[in-house]
Amino acid sequence: MFETIKADLQAAMDGDPAARNKFEVFLLYSGYKAVRKYRRAHWFYQHNMKLIARFLSQRARHKTGVEIHPGATIGKGLFIDHGMGVVIGETTVIGDYCLIYQNVTLGGTGKEHGKRHPTLGNHVLVGSGAKVLGPFKVGDNARIAAGAVVLNEIPANCTAVGVPAHIVRINGIRPETLDQIHYSDPVAQELCRLRNEINLLRKELEKK
């Protein structure tokens, strides 16, 4: 537990250029506090003390603005930047060293039982306001752009953009930048390709 909390603290330092020192993060960062309180609630949930677990998670929600169900499974090194309006559902699974921005929802799409929330791999970035809805997997090193609505599986090393989200491959490698805005737009690229094709056909007709 101590090593996991230590990894969460370091993730906040690495993920936020405004973080000046670990002491400041420990005392003041609501996203870090929410994750720390989740880990305590999760322990009670695992030991079948679910009322206490939900009580602790709801207290954390009121204090931080982040709602994490104590039944969720979260790896080490999670950082929730700006920590407000984030919702993480009961059957969500989050891998190691993920970065989540404000107003993100990792939710379900109905009232079905069993696994109904997404699974995030390792080193996944979820941009501001993004919604990931359903019991599918988001692969390792994937990036979800700000405002995207993801309803289907995202392979590893890919970027999801738009509403509903489209997939953009980025050379099969994990990006080092934290930029959540400047992505290629697959719809715009396809429209550009079609426009060029129409212009070529028009020139062929003019020759005849």
C-alpha positions as CSV (number, residue, x, y, z in Angstrom):
1,M,0.0,0.0,0.0
2,F,2.8,2.4,0.9
3,E,4.6,1.8,-2.3
4,T,1.4,2.4,-4.3
5,I,0.7,5.7,-2.5
6,K,4.3,6.7,-3.1
7,A,3.9,5.9,-6.9
8,D,0.7,8.0,-6.9
9,L,2.6,10.9,-5.4
10,Q,5.4,10.7,-7.9
11,A,2.9,10.4,-10.8
12,A,1.4,13.8,-9.7
13,M,4.9,15.3,-9.7
14,D,5.6,13.9,-13.2
15,G,2.2,14.8,-14.6
16,D,1.7,18.3,-13.5
17,P,4.4,20.9,-14.4
18,A,2.9,23.3,-11.8
19,A,3.6,20.8,-8.9
20,R,6.5,22.3,-6.9
21,N,7.1,19.6,-4.3
22,K,5.6,16.4,-3.0
23,F,4.5,18.0,0.3
24,E,2.3,20.5,-1.6
25,V,0.8,17.7,-3.7
26,F,0.1,15.6,-0.6
27,L,-1.7,18.4,1.2
28,L,-3.5,20.3,-1.5
29,Y,-4.0,18.3,-4.7
30,S,-7.7,17.1,-4.8
31,G,-7.0,14.5,-7.5
32,Y,-4.2,12.9,-5.4
33,K,-6.4,13.0,-2.3
34,A,-9.3,11.3,-4.1
35,V,-7.0,8.5,-5.2
36,R,-5.5,8.1,-1.7
37,K,-9.0,8.0,-0.1
38,Y,-10.1,5.5,-2.8
39,R,-7.4,3.1,-1.8
40,R,-8.6,3.2,1.8
41,A,-12.2,2.6,0.8
42,H,-11.1,-0.2,-1.6
43,W,-9.5,-2.0,1.3
44,F,-12.8,-2.0,3.2
45,Y,-14.7,-3.1,0.0
46,Q,-12.3,-6.0,-0.5
47,H,-12.9,-7.1,3.1
48,N,-16.7,-7.1,2.6
49,M,-17.2,-3.9,4.7
50,K,-19.1,-2.3,1.8
51,L,-21.1,0.2,3.8
52,I,-18.0,1.7,5.3
53,A,-16.3,1.6,1.9
54,R,-19.2,3.6,0.3
55,F,-19.3,6.0,3.2
56,L,-15.6,6.8,2.7
57,S,-16.0,7.1,-1.1
58,Q,-18.9,9.5,-0.7
59,R,-17.0,11.6,1.8
60,A,-14.2,11.8,-0.7
61,R,-16.6,12.8,-3.4
62,H,-18.0,15.7,-1.4
63,K,-14.5,16.9,-0.4
64,T,-12.7,16.5,-3.8
65,G,-15.4,16.5,-6.5
66,V,-14.1,13.1,-7.7
67,E,-16.3,10.0,-7.4
68,I,-14.5,6.7,-7.5
69,H,-16.5,3.6,-6.6
70,P,-14.6,1.6,-4.0
71,G,-15.2,-1.5,-6.1
72,A,-13.0,-0.2,-9.0
73,T,-9.6,-1.7,-9.5
74,I,-6.8,0.9,-9.9
75,G,-3.1,0.2,-10.4
76,K,-0.3,2.3,-9.1
77,G,0.7,5.7,-10.3
78,L,-2.8,7.1,-11.2
79,F,-2.9,10.9,-11.4
80,I,-6.2,12.8,-11.7
81,D,-5.2,16.3,-12.8
82,H,-7.3,19.2,-11.5
83,G,-9.5,16.6,-9.8
84,M,-13.1,17.8,-10.4
85,G,-16.1,16.1,-12.0
86,V,-14.3,12.7,-12.6
87,V,-16.6,9.6,-12.3
88,I,-15.1,6.1,-12.2
89,G,-17.6,3.2,-12.1
90,E,-17.6,0.1,-10.0
91,T,-16.2,-2.4,-12.5
92,T,-13.7,-0.1,-14.0
93,V,-10.1,-1.4,-14.2
94,I,-7.2,1.1,-14.5
95,G,-3.7,0.0,-15.2
96,D,-0.4,1.5,-13.9
97,Y,0.7,5.1,-14.5
98,C,-2.5,6.5,-16.1
99,L,-3.3,10.2,-16.4
100,I,-6.9,11.4,-16.2
101,Y,-8.0,15.1,-16.6
102,Q,-11.1,16.8,-15.2
103,N,-14.7,15.9,-16.1
104,V,-13.8,12.5,-17.3
105,T,-16.4,9.6,-17.0
106,L,-15.4,6.0,-17.0
107,G,-18.9,4.6,-17.0
108,G,-21.4,2.1,-18.2
109,T,-24.2,2.3,-20.9
110,G,-27.1,0.7,-19.1
111,K,-28.4,-1.3,-16.1
112,E,-26.8,-4.6,-17.0
113,H,-25.0,-6.6,-14.3
114,G,-21.4,-7.9,-14.3
115,K,-18.6,-6.1,-16.1
116,R,-20.1,-2.9,-17.4
117,H,-17.3,-0.3,-17.2
118,P,-14.1,0.1,-19.2
119,T,-10.7,-1.4,-18.7
120,L,-7.7,1.0,-19.2
121,G,-4.3,-0.5,-19.9
122,N,-1.0,1.0,-18.6
123,H,0.1,4.6,-19.4
124,V,-3.3,5.6,-20.8
125,L,-4.1,9.4,-21.1
126,V,-7.7,10.5,-20.9
127,G,-8.2,14.1,-21.9
128,S,-10.6,16.7,-20.3
129,G,-14.3,16.0,-20.6
130,A,-13.8,12.6,-22.3
131,K,-16.4,9.9,-21.8
132,V,-15.4,6.2,-22.0
133,L,-18.6,4.2,-21.8
134,G,-18.9,0.4,-21.9
135,P,-17.1,-2.9,-20.9
136,F,-14.3,-2.8,-23.5
137,K,-10.6,-2.3,-23.2
138,V,-8.4,0.7,-23.9
139,G,-5.0,-0.6,-24.8
140,D,-1.6,0.3,-23.3
141,N,-0.2,3.8,-24.2
142,A,-3.5,4.9,-25.8
143,R,-4.6,8.5,-25.7
144,I,-8.2,9.8,-25.6
145,A,-8.5,13.4,-26.8
146,A,-10.4,16.1,-24.8
147,G,-14.1,15.8,-25.3
148,A,-14.0,12.4,-27.1
149,V,-16.8,9.9,-26.5
150,V,-15.4,6.4,-26.7
151,L,-17.9,3.6,-27.2
152,N,-15.7,0.8,-28.6
153,E,-12.3,-0.8,-27.9
154,I,-9.2,1.3,-28.5
155,P,-6.1,-0.7,-29.5
156,A,-2.7,-0.1,-27.9
157,N,-0.6,2.9,-29.0
158,C,-3.6,4.6,-30.7
159,T,-5.4,7.9,-30.2
160,A,-9.2,8.3,-30.1
161,V,-10.7,11.6,-31.3
162,G,-14.2,12.9,-31.8
163,V,-17.8,12.1,-31.1
164,P,-18.2,9.2,-31.4
165,A,-14.5,8.6,-31.2
166,H,-12.4,7.6,-34.3
167,I,-9.0,5.9,-34.0
168,V,-5.8,7.4,-35.2
169,R,-2.6,5.4,-35.1
170,I,0.6,7.1,-34.0
171,N,3.5,5.0,-35.3
172,G,2.9,2.2,-32.8
173,I,4.9,3.9,-30.0
174,R,4.0,5.5,-26.8
175,P,4.0,9.3,-27.1
176,E,5.9,11.3,-24.5
177,T,3.9,14.5,-24.8
178,L,0.9,15.2,-22.5
179,D,-0.8,17.3,-25.2
180,Q,-4.5,16.3,-25.2
181,I,-5.7,18.7,-28.0
182,H,-3.5,18.6,-31.1
183,Y,-4.4,15.4,-32.8
184,S,-4.9,14.4,-36.4
185,D,-8.7,14.4,-37.3
186,P,-9.5,11.3,-39.3
187,V,-12.7,12.8,-40.6
188,A,-11.0,15.9,-41.9
189,Q,-8.3,13.8,-43.4
190,E,-10.8,11.6,-45.3
191,L,-12.7,14.7,-46.6
192,C,-9.4,16.1,-47.8
193,R,-8.6,12.9,-49.6
194,L,-12.0,12.8,-51.3
195,R,-11.7,16.5,-52.3
196,N,-8.3,15.7,-54.0
197,E,-9.8,12.7,-55.8
198,I,-12.8,14.8,-57.0
199,N,-10.4,17.5,-58.3
200,L,-8.4,14.8,-60.2
201,L,-11.5,13.4,-61.8
202,R,-12.7,16.9,-62.7
203,K,-9.4,17.5,-64.5
204,E,-9.7,14.2,-66.4
205,L,-13.2,15.2,-67.6
206,E,-12.0,18.6,-68.7
207,K,-9.3,17.0,-70.9
208,K,-12.0,15.0,-72.7
